[in-house]
Amino acid sequence: MTIQRITPQWITLLQPDEVFVFGSNLQGLHAGGAAKLAMQWGAVWGKGVGLQGQTYAIPTMQGGVDTIRPHVDEFISLAKQHPNKTFFVTEIGCGIAGFTVEQIAPLFKKAVDVENIYLPERFWTVLC
């Protein structure tokens, strides 16, 4: 199986119809990692969940994997409602939050068939 929908390793520019999906904390303190980068595309300081400018925040710092799952499901639902946008998911939860790709990637199983969601290559390795 050849995967075409891989999030670029380094995102430095977004087109108007592209959205940067990053891991956040519930408080929306976007001080490091992908969250800090997201600030340049409209992430809102103090808002830790949801669509903000050309970004989408998925909180990953509030507990275990089961606390992340509903936020990922909500994101996938939103992406389906906006087929004209391309969502580039970063390796959420796999940096500062301390989860492994093997723990987080399965949360995106429902995104495998959603054409406008791009996932990190390491997520695809787990999912396929």
Secondary structure, 3 states (H helix, E strand, C coil): CCCCCECCCCCCCCCCCEEEEEEECCCCCCCCHHHHHHHHHCCCCCCCCEEECCEEEEECCCCCHHHHHHHHHHHHHHHHHCCCCEEEECCCCCCCCCCCHHHHHHHHHHHCCCCCEEECHHHHHHHC
